[in-house]
Every structure is written in structure tokens, then in C-alpha cells.
Amino acid sequence: MNLVHLIGEIHSSPELHLLSNGRRQVKFTLTTQESYLDVQGAKKIRKNWHTLSAWGRWVQFLNEYGTKGTSVAIEGRIVSRFYHDRGSRKMFSEIEINDLIIL
């Protein structure tokens, strides 16, 4: 099963991409936080950045309401893509949104 749940803040405003096949896609960055105790017992916060993409009905929704700093809950799946860059094969992973709630 490939299922991801994230709660965080939109870090970069969604960017609209028009593909050659006529489809529209939105990409943006989401930050999440987690807390932990360091070796001295002090509470620390770690930020994580996630690249997200959305298709279909989420394109218009995120263009209208997806501004930087907005808190959201995301349900999606991890998608990995491969490409060639200067003769070497590289991989890129992102979260593809299935459902989204503005908090």
C-alpha cells in the first residue's frame, strides 16, 4: 500500500504547469515539523520539506486557496520518476495529492 498522510504548511505558493498533452499540474513545497529530545533532554524541532503535485480538481482549488503559510492536511501517494541528466540516471520522488483539507 502506498499511502501518505501529512499535516503542515504550504511553504511555496503553488506553481501551475501546462503540459504538452493539455493537462494542468500544480507543484508546491509543504513543510512539516516533528519534535524530539536531544541528548541533553532539550526539546528540538525538526522541519521537513516535501515536494507535492496535484492534478484534476485540485489544480483550480490550489490556485485559488493555496497560499504560502496555509495549514493543510494531505492524503496522497509517493510517486518516483526517473530521468537522464548528462548521461546519468536520476530519481525524483514527490507526493501526489489524492485529498486535501485546509485547516
Summary of the structure (lengths in Angstrom):
residues: 103
radius of gyration: 15.9
end to end distance: 26.0
largest distance: 54.9
contacts: 259
relative contact order: 0.27
helix: 9%
strand: 66%
